[in-house]
Amino acid sequence: MTEALRKSVEELWPELGWIQDTELRKQTTVAWIKAFERSPLEPDDLNQIPFTLLVPNCPATFMEHKRCVVHIAKQSALAMQEFLGKALPIDLDTVIAGAILADVGKLLEYEKVDGELRQSDRGKALRHPFTGVALAVECGVPDAVSHIIATHAAEGDLVKRSTEAFIVHHADFMSFEPFKGLG
């Protein structure tokens, strides 16, 4: 992995600095680096492409949505710790890393044909929660964080989510659902 790519990932994700566990911060960073190495997307593309193909002419970029999700998740976790912490323990690093990694698999859903980005056959066959978990596990990301990647989208409705996964799931949908009515 190149130092330039690492720097680009760190510039995209200043929130990586919120992860106190240095090993988890490194694993989270490496997962993003590997995703870029396997994707036709460049880091700057994430500030241009829409965050979803499900909303025609989506006005929000990938990074606007993703960074919003991370901020909502962190603030929600902090509020829950303050008011419910005695009854409901929450690992803030797990929440932050999970929110940062939730859509890392989307980078593997694209291909470039004649200079245009489009959904690849892999993207049609395997949604991003699946490819994201595969990347995360390969990079040594703990199971608690991989669980968030796996369950942040509708696929997670079929399993029992951890508290941290509920937080990221709802943060993601809070910054997605309102866009569905814009089309």
N, C-alpha and C positions, 0 to 999 in steps of 0.2 A: 504494500500500500504506500502510496506516495504521501509525502509530507504536505504537498499542496492540497490533496484531497482531504486530508485530516483537517487542515486549516479551513477549507471551504465548509466542511460539516460543522465545525465549531462556530463558524460565522453564521451559518443557517440556524443553529441551535444554541444561542447563548444560555438557554435554560439547562443545558448539560451541566453547567456550573452549580446548579441547585442540588445535584445528586451528591450527597455527602460521601457515600461509599466509593472510594476511588476505583476499585475493581469494577463495580457496576457501571460507573461513568465510562470507563474504558470499553467495557463490553457493549454498551449502548452506542458509543461512537463507532466502534469497529463494525457493528451491524449495519449502520448507515453507510460506512465506507464500502463494505462488501456489496450492498445494494446498488450503489452507484457504479461499482466496477462491473456489475452484471446487467446494467440497464443502459438503454440508449439515451437516457436523460442525463443532463449535466446539473450540478447544483443550482445554477442560476435559473434553470427551467422551472424549478419549484416556485419561484417568485412570479412566474408568468402563467403557468397552466392552471386551469380551474381545478378546484379540489375534488370535484365529482363530475362524472359524465352523466349522472342521473338527472341533473338539472340543466335543461337547455340554456346555453349562453350564461352559465354560472358566473356571477360577477365577483366572486371571491377566489383568490388564488389558493393553491395548495398550502403554502406556508402561512398565509393569513388564517386559514382554518386551523391548521395544525398547532400553531403557536397559541391561538385562542383556546383550543382544547386543553393544552398543557396548563395554561394560566387558570382556566376554570377548574380543572381537576385539582391543582395545588391549593387554590383558595377554598374549594369545597372540603378538601381533606383537612386543612387547617381548622376550618369552622367545626367540622365533625370532631376533630381531636379536642378542641376547646370545650365543646358542650357535651360530647358523648364519649370522650376518651377513656373514662374509667370503665365503661361498659363495652366499648367497641374499639379495640386497639387497631390502629392504622399505621402502616409502614409508609411514610412519606416518600422515601426513595423509590419504593416499588411503584407508587402512584405516578411519580414524575417520569421514571424510566418507561413505564408502561404507556403513558400518554405520548411520550416522544416516539416510541417504537410502534404504536398502534397501526400506523399506515405505512410502515417501511416496506411492506410487501407490495404496495402499489407500484413501486418503481419497477417491479418485475412483470407488471401487467401491460407494459407498453412495448411497441416495436416502432422503428422508423422506416417508412417506405416512401421512396422518392422525396425525402426531406420532410415528410409529414409524420407526426406521431399519431398512432392509433392503437387500439386494444389488440394485443397479441393473442394467438391461439392459447397460450398459457394463461393469459389474463381471462379468457373466456372459460377455460376449464377449471382454473384454481383461483378463487377470490383471494384478495390480499391477506385476510387473516391466516390462511394456510401457508402461503409463501412467506409471510412475515414470521410466523412461528419457526419455519424451517431455517430461515436466516438467523434468527435469535438463538436457537438451540445450537447451531453450528458455531456461533460466536461465544458460547458459554453463558448466555444470559440465563439467570435463574428461572426455575419453573414458575415461580409466583409472578414474574414479569411476563413470561411467555403466555401464561394463562390470560393475562389482560389482553395481549395481542389476539389470542384465539377467540376471546369472548366479547370484544368491544363492539362488534357489529351484530347483525341479526342471528348469525350462527350461534352466538352465545346464549340465545334464548332457550336453547335445548339442553343446557348444562347449568349446574349450580355455580354462580359467580362468587368470587371472594369479595370482601368489602371493597378492596382496592379496585377490583374489576368493575363493580357497580359504579364507583365514582367516575372512572374513565369512560365507561359506557354512556352514562348520562351527560357528562361533559361533551362527548362527541355528538350525541344527538341534539343537545341544546344548540350547538353551532352548525347543525345540518338541517334539522326539520324545518325551521323557518324559511329556508331557501326553497323548499319544495312548493310553497305557495306562490313563488314569484313568477313561475313560467307561464 
